[in-house]
Amino acid sequence: MNVPRSGLILILSLTIGLVAACQDRRADKAYLKSDYEKSAKELEPLANMGEPRAQYNLALLYDQGLGVPQSDALALRWYSRAAEQGEQRAQYNLGLMYMNGQGTAPDLVLAYYWISLSLAQGNQRAPEAREYLAEKMTQEQIAQAQGLVNRRLSEGQQSQPRVHHAAP
């Protein structure tokens, strides 16, 4: 059988997508059964493949120490990867990590930035968090953060500020 190269690529892509969907469902089932260790094992390959929902869920497990050793550094890493792809829950949680200095040095500008991006996508908890942050920031810091937000939104959430994360 002689399959054209484009057909072979399509078949391979569909197969990978189906495998990822199955892993995602298994991770969800494990999580709902409070089998967090199994959930983490199912999520990790998906997260490494760049799936933002899996990255967010894995970050949550590391953040709370569910099924994996609690690690602020790994939570920060996975929230960052998901947030950079536009996952609004990850953007919110990443903003909280920067606000609280969890896994990284506190940075109110980056906290405001990530929470504002989450707000732009409709996160219901973001307005209160951003208001709290604004009370702690100077006008210059707010202007700097808002400039980052405006640039990101004008580019369709494709650009990110330069962020240096703590090593895990």
TAURGI-V262793 format. One record per pair of residues at least 24 apart in sequence whose C-alpha atoms are under 10 Angstrom apart, sorted by sequence separation. I is the first residue (numbers start at 0). J is the second residue. If there is no record, write none. Layout:
<<I & J> <I & J>>
This chain:
<<36 & 60> <53 & 77> <54 & 78> <55 & 79> <57 & 81> <89 & 113> <90 & 114> <91 & 115> <93 & 117> <108 & 132> <19 & 44> <20 & 45> <35 & 60> <54 & 79> <55 & 80> <56 & 81> <71 & 96> <88 & 113> <89 & 114> <90 & 115> <91 & 116> <92 & 117> <107 & 132> <108 & 133> <111 & 136> <19 & 45> <27 & 53> <30 & 56> <39 & 65> <40 & 66> <51 & 77> <52 & 78> <54 & 80> <55 & 81> <75 & 101> <76 & 102> <87 & 113> <88 & 114> <90 & 116> <91 & 117> <107 & 133> <18 & 45> <23 & 50> <26 & 53> <38 & 65> <39 & 66> <40 & 67> <51 & 78> <54 & 81> <55 & 82> <74 & 101> <75 & 102> <87 & 114> <90 & 117> <91 & 118> <36 & 64> <38 & 66> <39 & 67> <49 & 77> <51 & 79> <53 & 81> <54 & 82> <74 & 102> <75 & 103> <85 & 113> <87 & 115> <89 & 117> <90 & 118> <107 & 135> <108 & 136> <19 & 48> <23 & 52> <27 & 56> <35 & 64> <36 & 65> <37 & 66> <38 & 67> <51 & 80> <52 & 81> <71 & 100> <72 & 101> <73 & 102> <87 & 116> <88 & 117> <107 & 136> <108 & 137> <111 & 140> <112 & 141> <115 & 144> <116 & 145> <119 & 148> <23 & 53> <26 & 56> <30 & 60> <35 & 65> <36 & 66> <37 & 67> <47 & 77> <50 & 80> <51 & 81> <52 & 82> <59 & 89> <62 & 92> <71 & 101> <72 & 102> <83 & 113> <86 & 116> <87 & 117> <88 & 118> <90 & 120> <95 & 125> <98 & 128> <107 & 137> <111 & 141> <115 & 145> <19 & 50> <22 & 53> <34 & 65> <35 & 66> <36 & 67> <46 & 77> <49 & 80> <50 & 81> <51 & 82> <55 & 86> <58 & 89> <70 & 101> <71 & 102> <72 & 103> <82 & 113> <85 & 116> <86 & 117> <87 & 118> <91 & 122> <94 & 125> <108 & 139> <109 & 140> <112 & 143> <113 & 144> <116 & 147> <33 & 65> <34 & 66> <35 & 67> <36 & 68> <49 & 81> <51 & 83> <52 & 84> <54 & 86> <55 & 87> <56 & 88> <70 & 102> <71 & 103> <85 & 117> <87 & 119> <88 & 120> <90 & 122> <108 & 140> <111 & 143> <112 & 144> <115 & 147> <116 & 148> <33 & 66> <47 & 80> <51 & 84> <55 & 88> <56 & 89> <59 & 92> <87 & 120> <88 & 121> <91 & 124> <92 & 125> <95 & 128> <107 & 140> <108 & 141> <111 & 144> <112 & 145> <115 & 148> <116 & 149> <119 & 152> <46 & 80> <50 & 84> <51 & 85> <52 & 86> <55 & 89> <58 & 92> <62 & 96> <79 & 113> <82 & 116> <86 & 120> <87 & 121> <88 & 122> <91 & 125> <94 & 128> <95 & 129> <98 & 132> <107 & 141> <108 & 142> <109 & 143> <110 & 144> <111 & 145> <112 & 146> <113 & 147> <114 & 148> <115 & 149> <30 & 65> <46 & 81> <49 & 84> <51 & 86> <54 & 89> <55 & 90> <58 & 93> <82 & 117> <85 & 120> <87 & 122> <90 & 125> <94 & 129> <108 & 143> <109 & 144> <112 & 147> <113 & 148> <116 & 151> <30 & 66> <51 & 87> <52 & 88> <88 & 124> <108 & 144> <111 & 147> <112 & 148> <116 & 152> <52 & 89> <55 & 92> <88 & 125> <91 & 128> <95 & 132> <107 & 144> <108 & 145> <111 & 148> <112 & 149> <51 & 89> <87 & 125> <91 & 129> <94 & 132> <109 & 147> <62 & 101> <108 & 147> <109 & 148> <112 & 151> <62 & 102> <116 & 156> <113 & 159> <112 & 159> <112 & 160> <109 & 160> <109 & 161> <109 & 162> <104 & 163> <103 & 163> <104 & 164> <103 & 164> <104 & 165> <102 & 164> <103 & 165> <102 & 165> <103 & 166> <102 & 166> <102 & 167> <85 & 155> <85 & 156> <84 & 156> <85 & 157> <83 & 156> <84 & 157> <82 & 156> <83 & 157> <84 & 158> <83 & 158> <84 & 159> <83 & 159> <82 & 159> <83 & 160> <79 & 162> <79 & 164> <76 & 164> <75 & 164> <76 & 165> <75 & 165> <76 & 166> <73 & 164> <75 & 166> <76 & 167> <72 & 164> <73 & 165> <75 & 167> <72 & 165> <73 & 166> <74 & 167> <71 & 165> <72 & 166> <73 & 167> <72 & 167> <71 & 167> <70 & 167>>
